[in-house]
């Protein structure tokens, strides 16, 4: 099936992180296009997509074959290479990209230092150029720069057929093969890029909360409390993060803030009130104090 898609694969020169991001007018594009492995590389396989380019490309790069050579090896053995659009980036930032001559117009790609942008079935020419410019102009972690590239594509006209799904996958410069730093998918949405960005902000909020939980487990409650608060601020729609930031405030000695946050969480979901007496002190040392301060229902 023809999948009109724009994507980017990239390596962050500073951190060594590797990532791939994509948007398409196709259901669950992340289940097809995006592949990455820590310390190995990232792959985008699209157009008349052949999923095997993902695991096979990563296997070749894992074995020490540079991204351009790995891609050439696979396209050379593919009798349908002319309908494929595929991009690889490896752990050294080397890039390989292939846009078959039978990919549906407008089909183009553009490479830069440690990245490749590619697109097919676009509304007009120039989408990969716009992606590259947006990526290079963006600041922050690799994930944020990848999302900026997708926004650049959309601003340049994007998919001729419109929008449906998006995905973002980022891995570290080293680590277990299964480990993912960011792994987000929007499978079916009227505005998948806006939803992807919302999910990314939620991801950052939960990462911040997990960092706070680690500090709390070490007994560093004064250090954990502002991180819990920051997590709740990053995702104000999350009653869960609000609830646990309230418990953290109690441990830090700010009972007014604790009660305000916990009450607001309970107003959204009364189940938090029922959870309070179930929480052992080892898991949530502020729970008993908050429960006592709340008083009877």
Backbone torsions as a table, in degrees:
resi	resn	phi	psi	omega
1	UNK	NA	146.9	179.4
2	UNK	-80.5	127.1	179.9
3	UNK	-120.5	103.4	176.4
4	UNK	-73.2	119.7	-166.0
5	UNK	-148.9	146.0	164.0
6	UNK	-124.4	142.8	-175.4
7	UNK	-150.8	167.0	175.4
8	UNK	-140.7	137.5	168.4
9	UNK	-116.2	142.9	-175.4
10	UNK	-159.0	155.3	170.6
11	UNK	-118.4	133.9	176.5
12	UNK	-83.2	119.0	-174.2
13	UNK	-64.6	-30.4	-176.5
14	UNK	-79.6	-47.5	-175.3
15	UNK	-96.4	-19.7	-174.1
16	UNK	81.0	1.5	178.3
17	UNK	-62.6	151.7	-178.9
18	UNK	-124.2	142.9	-178.0
19	UNK	-157.4	165.9	177.7
20	UNK	-146.9	139.7	177.6
21	UNK	-138.1	150.0	-171.8
22	UNK	-153.4	152.1	169.5
23	UNK	-140.6	144.7	-178.3
24	UNK	-156.5	155.1	166.3
25	UNK	-88.1	73.2	-178.6
26	UNK	-161.8	138.2	-178.4
27	UNK	-64.6	132.6	171.6
28	UNK	55.2	52.1	-177.2
29	UNK	-61.5	-29.9	179.5
30	UNK	-65.1	-21.3	177.0
31	UNK	-77.0	-6.8	-177.1
32	UNK	-116.8	-49.7	-163.4
33	UNK	-87.0	-40.7	-163.9
34	UNK	-93.6	127.2	178.6
35	UNK	-143.4	140.0	176.6
36	UNK	-162.7	152.9	177.7
37	UNK	-143.3	134.1	-178.9
38	UNK	-54.9	133.5	176.7
39	UNK	69.8	6.9	-176.3
40	UNK	-118.7	-64.9	-177.5
41	UNK	169.9	-175.4	176.9
42	UNK	-138.1	149.8	-175.4
43	UNK	-136.1	139.5	166.0
44	UNK	-122.0	122.8	178.7
45	UNK	-122.7	119.8	-170.7
46	UNK	-147.2	-161.6	-169.1
47	UNK	65.1	-129.6	171.5
48	UNK	-77.3	81.9	-163.3
49	UNK	-67.8	135.5	172.6
50	UNK	-112.3	107.5	-175.2
51	UNK	-58.4	-30.2	-174.5
52	UNK	-62.1	-19.6	175.4
53	UNK	-60.0	-30.0	178.8
54	UNK	-64.4	-68.4	-178.7
55	UNK	-65.5	-35.7	-179.6
56	UNK	-69.7	-39.6	177.8
57	UNK	-65.3	-43.0	178.1
58	UNK	-63.5	-38.4	178.6
59	UNK	-62.4	-42.0	178.5
60	UNK	-65.8	-44.5	179.2
61	UNK	-66.8	-36.3	175.9
62	UNK	-60.3	-32.3	179.0
63	UNK	-81.4	3.9	175.4
64	UNK	98.4	4.2	179.4
65	UNK	-84.4	129.8	-178.2
66	UNK	-63.4	150.5	-175.9
67	UNK	-52.0	-48.6	-178.8
68	UNK	-60.7	-40.1	-178.7
69	UNK	-71.0	-37.8	178.3
70	UNK	-62.2	-43.9	-179.6
71	UNK	-66.5	-42.7	179.0
72	UNK	-60.3	-39.2	179.4
73	UNK	-62.4	-42.7	-177.0
74	UNK	-73.9	-42.7	178.7
75	UNK	-66.1	-32.5	178.9
76	UNK	-65.7	-25.1	-180.0
77	UNK	-98.4	3.9	-174.7
78	UNK	-105.5	113.1	-179.8
79	UNK	-67.9	-13.3	178.4
80	UNK	-113.6	27.0	-176.7
81	UNK	-58.7	-28.6	-175.5
82	UNK	-72.5	-11.2	175.0
83	UNK	-104.6	4.8	-178.7
84	UNK	-96.4	152.0	165.6
85	UNK	-131.8	119.4	-171.3
86	UNK	-140.9	142.9	175.5
87	UNK	-136.4	138.6	176.2
88	UNK	-122.7	145.9	164.5
89	UNK	-135.2	137.1	-178.0
90	UNK	-106.5	-178.4	-173.1
91	UNK	-69.0	-13.8	175.4
92	UNK	-94.9	0.6	-179.8
93	UNK	84.7	9.1	177.0
94	UNK	-77.1	141.8	-171.7
95	UNK	-122.0	138.9	169.7
96	UNK	-129.1	137.9	179.4
97	UNK	-144.5	144.8	-179.0
98	UNK	-138.0	124.8	171.7
99	UNK	-119.9	105.9	-177.1
100	UNK	-63.5	149.8	-175.8
101	UNK	-68.5	-13.9	179.1
102	UNK	-100.9	6.6	172.9
103	UNK	-64.8	143.5	-175.0
104	UNK	-71.5	130.6	179.4
105	UNK	-66.4	149.2	1.8
106	UNK	-86.5	122.6	-179.3
107	UNK	-122.9	120.2	-176.1
108	UNK	-147.1	168.2	169.0
109	UNK	-147.0	160.4	175.5
110	UNK	-144.6	133.1	178.9
111	UNK	-110.1	155.5	175.9
112	UNK	-144.1	-166.6	-177.8
113	UNK	-69.9	100.8	177.0
114	UNK	81.3	15.8	179.3
115	UNK	-152.4	162.9	172.8
116	UNK	-143.7	134.9	175.0
117	UNK	-114.0	136.3	-177.4
118	UNK	-145.3	151.7	-175.7
119	UNK	-157.0	148.7	174.0
120	UNK	-143.1	157.5	-173.6
121	UNK	53.3	46.1	178.9
122	UNK	-86.7	157.7	-178.7
123	UNK	-66.2	-34.1	179.8
124	UNK	-157.8	166.3	179.4
125	UNK	-64.4	161.7	172.2
126	UNK	98.1	-1.0	-178.2
127	UNK	-61.8	-48.6	177.8
128	UNK	-60.2	-35.2	177.4
129	UNK	-62.7	-43.7	179.3
130	UNK	-64.4	-38.5	177.5
131	UNK	-62.6	-45.3	-178.9
132	UNK	-62.8	-42.6	180.0
133	UNK	-64.5	-41.6	179.6
134	UNK	-67.0	-40.3	179.6
135	UNK	-63.4	-45.8	-177.8
136	UNK	-69.4	-29.6	-178.3
137	UNK	-82.3	-17.8	-174.1
138	UNK	-78.4	151.6	175.4
139	UNK	-110.3	174.3	173.0
140	UNK	94.2	-170.5	-179.6
141	UNK	-61.7	161.3	-178.6
142	UNK	-55.2	-41.5	-178.3
143	UNK	-56.9	-43.1	-178.9
144	UNK	-67.9	-35.4	179.4
145	UNK	-70.8	-34.9	176.8
146	UNK	-65.7	-42.0	177.5
147	UNK	-63.5	-39.0	178.0
148	UNK	-60.2	-37.7	178.0
149	UNK	-63.4	-39.9	177.4
150	UNK	-64.2	-41.1	177.2
151	UNK	-61.9	-37.6	177.6
152	UNK	-62.2	-39.5	177.8
153	UNK	-62.8	-44.2	-178.4
154	UNK	-65.2	-37.6	178.3
155	UNK	-65.9	-23.5	179.7
156	UNK	-92.1	6.8	177.8
157	UNK	119.9	-32.4	175.5
158	UNK	60.4	-156.3	-177.8
159	UNK	-66.0	132.1	179.5
160	UNK	-56.0	-32.0	-174.3
161	UNK	-90.8	-8.3	179.9
162	UNK	111.4	-150.3	-172.3
163	UNK	-125.6	152.1	174.0
164	UNK	-153.2	-50.8	-174.4
165	UNK	-141.0	162.7	-179.3
166	UNK	-154.0	162.6	178.7
167	UNK	-154.7	154.5	179.6
168	UNK	-141.2	126.3	-178.9
169	UNK	-136.0	123.1	179.5
170	UNK	-133.1	136.2	177.7
171	UNK	-128.3	162.0	-176.9
172	UNK	-81.4	172.0	179.1
173	UNK	-69.2	-19.1	178.8
174	UNK	-154.9	159.4	178.0
175	UNK	142.8	178.0	178.6
176	UNK	-61.5	147.7	-175.0
177	UNK	-59.8	-28.5	-176.0
178	UNK	-84.7	-13.1	-169.1
179	UNK	-73.9	135.5	177.9
180	UNK	-126.0	129.8	174.6
181	UNK	-79.2	-42.1	176.0
182	UNK	-137.8	129.6	179.6
183	UNK	-146.7	90.9	-173.6
184	UNK	-124.3	142.1	177.9
185	UNK	-137.5	140.0	169.4
186	UNK	-118.1	105.7	-169.8
187	UNK	-84.1	-29.6	-177.7
188	UNK	-160.2	108.8	-173.5
189	UNK	-156.8	146.4	179.7
190	UNK	-66.6	-29.3	178.7
191	UNK	-135.7	76.1	-171.1
192	UNK	-63.5	-31.5	-179.1
193	UNK	-70.5	-40.8	175.8
194	UNK	-62.6	-40.9	178.9
195	UNK	-67.9	-38.6	177.9
196	UNK	-62.6	-42.4	178.4
197	UNK	-64.9	-40.3	177.4
198	UNK	-60.8	-44.9	179.3
199	UNK	-64.2	-36.1	178.2
200	UNK	-64.6	-42.9	177.2
201	UNK	-61.9	-39.0	177.0
202	UNK	-65.2	-39.7	176.7
203	UNK	-58.6	-46.4	179.6
204	UNK	-62.6	-40.0	179.2
205	UNK	-61.6	-45.2	-179.6
206	UNK	-69.8	-34.2	174.4
207	UNK	-62.2	-41.2	178.1
208	UNK	-64.2	-41.3	177.9
209	UNK	-63.6	-40.2	178.8
210	UNK	-64.9	-37.8	175.8
211	UNK	-62.1	-41.4	178.0
212	UNK	-64.0	-40.3	179.6
213	UNK	-62.6	-37.4	177.7
214	UNK	-63.0	-44.3	178.5
215	UNK	-63.8	-41.9	179.7
216	UNK	-62.8	-39.4	179.4
217	UNK	-64.5	-24.6	177.4
218	UNK	-87.5	1.4	-178.8
219	UNK	83.1	9.6	-177.7
220	UNK	-94.0	62.3	-172.1
221	UNK	-67.7	-33.4	178.7
222	UNK	-67.6	-30.3	176.4
223	UNK	-78.5	-32.4	-177.5
224	UNK	-73.6	-36.2	-172.7
225	UNK	-54.9	-48.6	-179.7
226	UNK	-66.3	-26.9	177.0
227	UNK	-71.8	-40.3	174.7
228	UNK	-59.6	-42.7	179.3
229	UNK	-64.3	-42.2	179.1
230	UNK	-62.1	-40.6	178.8
231	UNK	-60.1	-43.2	179.4
232	UNK	-65.5	-35.1	179.1
233	UNK	-70.8	-34.9	179.8
234	UNK	-67.6	-30.0	-178.2
235	UNK	-131.9	72.2	-176.2
236	UNK	-63.2	-16.9	178.7
237	UNK	-79.7	-8.1	-175.6
238	UNK	-93.2	105.9	176.9
239	UNK	-68.1	-25.8	178.5
240	UNK	-66.0	-48.8	179.2
241	UNK	-65.2	-35.5	177.3
242	UNK	-63.2	-44.1	-180.0
243	UNK	-59.8	-50.5	-176.1
244	UNK	-73.1	-26.6	172.7
245	UNK	-67.2	-31.2	175.4
246	UNK	-65.8	-44.4	177.8
247	UNK	-62.7	-37.9	178.7
248	UNK	-65.0	-39.1	178.5
249	UNK	-62.8	-36.8	178.0
250	UNK	-62.8	-44.6	179.2
251	UNK	-63.5	-34.9	-180.0
252	UNK	-78.0	-4.4	175.9
253	UNK	95.4	6.7	179.3
254	UNK	-104.1	81.5	-174.2
255	UNK	-71.1	-29.5	177.7
256	UNK	-61.6	-48.3	178.0
257	UNK	-64.6	-38.8	-179.4
258	UNK	-60.4	-48.6	-177.6
259	UNK	-68.1	-37.8	178.7
260	UNK	-61.2	-47.0	-177.7
261	UNK	-68.3	-44.7	-178.4
262	UNK	-65.7	-40.5	178.0
263	UNK	-63.5	-39.5	178.5
264	UNK	-66.4	-37.3	176.7
265	UNK	-65.5	-42.6	179.6
266	UNK	-64.8	-34.4	178.7
267	UNK	-63.3	-31.7	177.1
268	UNK	-79.3	-42.5	-176.5
269	UNK	-141.8	102.1	-178.9
270	UNK	-59.0	-15.8	179.0
271	UNK	-60.8	-24.7	178.6
272	UNK	-64.8	-34.7	177.6
273	UNK	-63.4	-42.0	179.8
274	UNK	-68.8	-29.6	-179.0
275	UNK	-72.5	-31.6	-173.2
276	UNK	-49.5	-51.6	-177.6
277	UNK	-71.5	-11.3	179.6
278	UNK	-86.1	-13.8	-172.8
279	UNK	-83.2	118.7	177.8
280	UNK	-71.3	155.2	-178.3
281	UNK	-61.4	-30.3	-179.3
282	UNK	-66.9	-28.0	-178.9
283	UNK	-92.0	-42.7	-176.3
284	UNK	-139.9	84.4	-174.0
285	UNK	-63.7	-17.1	178.8
286	UNK	-90.8	-6.5	-171.3
287	UNK	-63.6	-46.7	-176.9
288	UNK	-63.3	-40.4	-179.5
289	UNK	-66.3	-41.8	178.4
290	UNK	-65.4	-43.2	-179.7
291	UNK	-59.8	-43.4	-179.6
292	UNK	-65.5	-38.7	-178.9
293	UNK	-71.3	-28.8	177.9
294	UNK	-67.8	-32.7	-178.6
295	UNK	78.2	-172.7	-179.1
296	UNK	-66.6	158.2	179.4
297	UNK	-57.7	NA	NA
